[in-house]
């Protein structure tokens, strides 16, 4: 397993953890539980961001810039839903 594969696995795992913590935060029944999940979510999001930045710097995670025409098309599509 090479470094890129390891980083991809770390990123996917961290995203999954963030999803679990988000749902825990939303569904928590007490303020203490909510705060515990919220803190864990915030920390996990920072970890996810650091992994992404390292992968992006190495060219292992590329993203496209959205074309303005496509952005406007989506905006128009959802404008009537408000």
LOVEXZA-243461 format. One record per residue: x, y, z of N, C-alpha, C in turn; residue in one letter; residue number from 1. Coordinates in steps of 0.02 Angstrom, whole numbers, plus 50000, padded with zeros to 5 digits. Each point is the difference from the previous one (the first is absolute). Example, Ala and Ser with C-alpha at 12.3 -4.5 7.8 and 13.67 -1.06 7.14 Angstrom:
<pts>
+-------+-------+-------+-------+-------+-------+-------+-------+-------+--------+-------+
|   n_u |   n_v |   n_w |  ca_u |  ca_v |  ca_w |   c_u |   c_v |   c_w | lodren | marti |
+-------+-------+-------+-------+-------+-------+-------+-------+-------+--------+-------+
| 50660 | 49716 | 50390 | 49955 | 50059 | 50000 | 50045 | 50060 | 50000 |      A |     1 |
| 49982 | 50053 | 49964 | 50042 | 50059 | 50003 | 49961 | 50055 | 50037 |      S |     2 |
+-------+-------+-------+-------+-------+-------+-------+-------+-------+--------+-------+
</pts>
This chain:
<pts>
+-------+-------+-------+-------+-------+-------+-------+-------+-------+--------+-------+
|   n_u |   n_v |   n_w |  ca_u |  ca_v |  ca_w |   c_u |   c_v |   c_w | lodren | marti |
+-------+-------+-------+-------+-------+-------+-------+-------+-------+--------+-------+
| 50042 | 49941 | 50000 | 49958 | 50059 | 50000 | 50045 | 50062 | 50000 |      X |     1 |
| 49988 | 50044 | 49952 | 50041 | 50060 | 49995 | 49970 | 50057 | 50042 |      X |     2 |
| 50038 | 50055 | 50005 | 49980 | 50057 | 50042 | 49933 | 50030 | 49978 |      X |     3 |
| 49989 | 50003 | 49934 | 49937 | 50029 | 49975 | 49941 | 49958 | 50023 |      X |     4 |
| 50006 | 49935 | 49995 | 49946 | 49956 | 50021 | 49987 | 50006 | 50075 |      X |     5 |
| 50052 | 50005 | 50039 | 49993 | 50008 | 50072 | 49964 | 50066 | 50015 |      X |     6 |
| 50019 | 50053 | 49967 | 49968 | 50065 | 50012 | 49927 | 49998 | 49978 |      X |     7 |
| 49985 | 49968 | 49944 | 49930 | 49994 | 49978 | 49959 | 49962 | 50052 |      X |     8 |
| 50028 | 49947 | 50027 | 49965 | 49962 | 50052 | 49989 | 50041 | 50063 |      X |     9 |
| 50051 | 50039 | 50019 | 49993 | 50044 | 50059 | 49945 | 50052 | 49988 |      X |    10 |
| 50000 | 50028 | 49940 | 49950 | 50051 | 49984 | 49929 | 49971 | 50002 |      X |    11 |
| 49992 | 49943 | 49969 | 49933 | 49968 | 49999 | 49977 | 49981 | 50071 |      X |    12 |
| 50046 | 49974 | 50039 | 49983 | 49982 | 50069 | 49981 | 50062 | 50040 |      X |    13 |
| 50039 | 50053 | 49992 | 49986 | 50062 | 50037 | 49933 | 50030 | 49979 |      X |    14 |
| 49985 | 49997 | 49935 | 49935 | 50025 | 49977 | 49943 | 49959 | 50032 |      X |    15 |
| 50009 | 49935 | 50005 | 49950 | 49958 | 50032 | 49991 | 50017 | 50073 |      X |    16 |
| 50055 | 50013 | 50034 | 49997 | 50020 | 50070 | 49963 | 50066 | 50007 |      X |    17 |
| 50015 | 50047 | 49956 | 49965 | 50065 | 50002 | 49925 | 49991 | 49992 |      X |    18 |
| 49980 | 49956 | 49956 | 49929 | 49986 | 49989 | 49968 | 49972 | 50064 |      X |    19 |
| 50034 | 49954 | 50031 | 49973 | 49971 | 50063 | 49995 | 50053 | 50055 |      X |    20 |
| 50051 | 50041 | 50007 | 49998 | 50052 | 50051 | 49946 | 50052 | 49985 |      X |    21 |
| 49990 | 50016 | 49937 | 49947 | 50047 | 49981 | 49932 | 49974 | 50022 |      X |    22 |
| 49987 | 49936 | 49984 | 49936 | 49972 | 50020 | 49994 | 49995 | 50076 |      X |    23 |
| 50054 | 49985 | 50034 | 49999 | 49999 | 50073 | 49984 | 50069 | 50028 |      X |    24 |
| 50028 | 50051 | 49970 | 49987 | 50069 | 50022 | 49926 | 50017 | 49989 |      X |    25 |
| 49975 | 49985 | 49942 | 49930 | 50016 | 49984 | 49951 | 49963 | 50045 |      X |    26 |
| 50015 | 49937 | 50014 | 49952 | 49957 | 50035 | 50010 | 49999 | 50076 |      X |    27 |
| 50050 | 50034 | 50026 | 50014 | 49996 | 50072 | 49942 | 50027 | 50041 |      X |    28 |
| 49990 | 49966 | 50056 | 49941 | 50016 | 50041 | 50016 | 50049 | 50057 |      X |    29 |
| 50063 | 50009 | 50016 | 50017 | 50047 | 50053 | 50055 | 50047 | 49976 |      X |    30 |
| 50007 | 50055 | 50034 | 50051 | 50049 | 49982 | 50070 | 49972 | 50006 |      X |    31 |
| 50013 | 49961 | 50052 | 50067 | 49970 | 50009 | 50018 | 49954 | 49943 |      X |    32 |
| 49953 | 49958 | 49980 | 50013 | 49954 | 49944 | 50009 | 50039 | 49936 |      X |    33 |
| 49957 | 50050 | 49990 | 50005 | 50042 | 49940 | 50070 | 50033 | 49996 |      X |    34 |
| 50022 | 50027 | 50056 | 50066 | 50034 | 50001 | 50056 | 49951 | 49987 |      X |    35 |
| 49996 | 49940 | 50027 | 50052 | 49949 | 49988 | 50005 | 49982 | 49926 |      X |    36 |
| 49942 | 49988 | 49969 | 50000 | 49984 | 49929 | 50022 | 50059 | 49958 |      X |    37 |
| 49978 | 50060 | 50018 | 50018 | 50060 | 49963 | 50075 | 50013 | 50002 |      X |    38 |
| 50030 | 49991 | 50058 | 50073 | 50008 | 50006 | 50037 | 49948 | 49959 |      X |    39 |
| 49977 | 49939 | 50003 | 50032 | 49946 | 49961 | 49992 | 50014 | 49925 |      X |    40 |
| 49942 | 50025 | 49980 | 49988 | 50017 | 49930 | 50048 | 50054 | 49977 |      X |    41 |
| 50007 | 50053 | 50039 | 50044 | 50055 | 49982 | 50073 | 49976 | 49992 |      X |    42 |
| 50022 | 49959 | 50046 | 50068 | 49974 | 49997 | 50009 | 49955 | 49938 |      X |    43 |
| 49950 | 49959 | 49986 | 50004 | 49955 | 49942 | 50000 | 50039 | 49935 |      X |    44 |
| 49961 | 50054 | 49997 | 49999 | 50042 | 49940 | 50068 | 50032 | 49988 |      X |    45 |
| 50034 | 50020 | 50053 | 50068 | 50028 | 49993 | 50048 | 49947 | 49975 |      X |    46 |
| 49994 | 49940 | 50025 | 50044 | 49945 | 49977 | 49986 | 49987 | 49926 |      X |    47 |
| 49936 | 49997 | 49982 | 49981 | 49988 | 49930 | 50029 | 50054 | 49955 |      X |    48 |
| 49996 | 50062 | 50022 | 50026 | 50056 | 49961 | 50076 | 49995 | 49991 |      X |    49 |
| 50035 | 49981 | 50052 | 50073 | 49992 | 49995 | 50019 | 49944 | 49952 |      X |    50 |
| 49964 | 49945 | 50003 | 50014 | 49945 | 49954 | 49987 | 50022 | 49928 |      X |    51 |
| 49943 | 50034 | 49989 | 49985 | 50025 | 49933 | 50054 | 50047 | 49974 |      X |    52 |
| 50022 | 50046 | 50042 | 50051 | 50049 | 49979 | 50065 | 49965 | 49981 |      X |    53 |
| 50020 | 49949 | 50038 | 50062 | 49963 | 49984 | 49992 | 49961 | 49935 |      X |    54 |
| 49942 | 49970 | 49991 | 49988 | 49963 | 49937 | 49998 | 50048 | 49941 |      X |    55 |
| 49967 | 50056 | 50009 | 49995 | 50049 | 49945 | 50069 | 50027 | 49982 |      X |    56 |
| 50042 | 50013 | 50049 | 50067 | 50026 | 49987 | 50042 | 49951 | 49960 |      X |    57 |
| 49987 | 49936 | 50009 | 50037 | 49949 | 49963 | 49967 | 49983 | 49933 |      X |    58 |
| 49943 | 50032 | 49986 | 49965 | 49986 | 49937 | 49959 | 49936 | 50003 |      X |    59 |
| 49986 | 49976 | 50060 | 49963 | 49937 | 50007 | 49925 | 50011 | 50007 |      X |    60 |
| 49979 | 50062 | 50006 | 49929 | 50015 | 50007 | 49988 | 50064 | 49961 |      X |    61 |
| 49976 | 49992 | 49940 | 49989 | 50059 | 49958 | 49926 | 50017 | 49999 |      X |    62 |
| 49987 | 50063 | 49992 | 49931 | 50023 | 49995 | 49995 | 50048 | 49941 |      X |    63 |
| 49941 | 50002 | 49972 | 49988 | 50044 | 49943 | 49967 | 50065 | 50024 |      X |    64 |
| 50016 | 50054 | 49967 | 49966 | 50062 | 50013 | 49935 | 50000 | 49961 |      X |    65 |
| 49946 | 50015 | 50034 | 49935 | 50000 | 49968 | 49996 | 50056 | 49948 |      X |    66 |
| 49973 | 49982 | 49943 | 49991 | 50050 | 49947 | 49942 | 50046 | 50018 |      X |    67 |
| 50010 | 50066 | 49993 | 49947 | 50047 | 50020 | 49932 | 49986 | 49968 |      X |    68 |
| 50000 | 49975 | 49938 | 49936 | 49986 | 49967 | 49963 | 49943 | 50036 |      X |    69 |
| 50037 | 49949 | 50021 | 49969 | 49944 | 50035 | 49975 | 50021 | 50069 |      X |    70 |
| 50037 | 50043 | 50033 | 49979 | 50025 | 50066 | 49935 | 50039 | 49992 |      X |    71 |
| 49997 | 50043 | 49950 | 49940 | 50040 | 49988 | 49941 | 49956 | 49983 |      X |    72 |
| 50012 | 49949 | 49961 | 49946 | 49953 | 49981 | 49970 | 49967 | 50062 |      X |    73 |
| 50042 | 49979 | 50046 | 49976 | 49968 | 50062 | 49963 | 50052 | 50043 |      X |    74 |
| 50027 | 50060 | 50004 | 49966 | 50053 | 50038 | 49930 | 50012 | 49973 |      X |    75 |
| 49996 | 50005 | 49934 | 49935 | 50012 | 49968 | 49952 | 49942 | 50013 |      X |    76 |
| 50027 | 49941 | 49999 | 49960 | 49939 | 50009 | 49967 | 49999 | 50069 |      X |    77 |
| 50036 | 50024 | 50051 | 49975 | 49997 | 50068 | 49970 | 50066 | 50024 |      X |    78 |
| 50004 | 50052 | 49959 | 49975 | 50066 | 50020 | 49925 | 49999 | 50015 |      X |    79 |
| 49963 | 49961 | 49962 | 49928 | 49997 | 50009 | 49977 | 49960 | 50060 |      X |    80 |
| 50046 | 49966 | 50034 | 49982 | 49957 | 50057 | 49995 | 50039 | 50065 |      X |    81 |
| 50019 | 50062 | 50001 | 50002 | 50039 | 50063 | 49932 | 50020 | 50021 |      X |    82 |
+-------+-------+-------+-------+-------+-------+-------+-------+-------+--------+-------+
</pts>
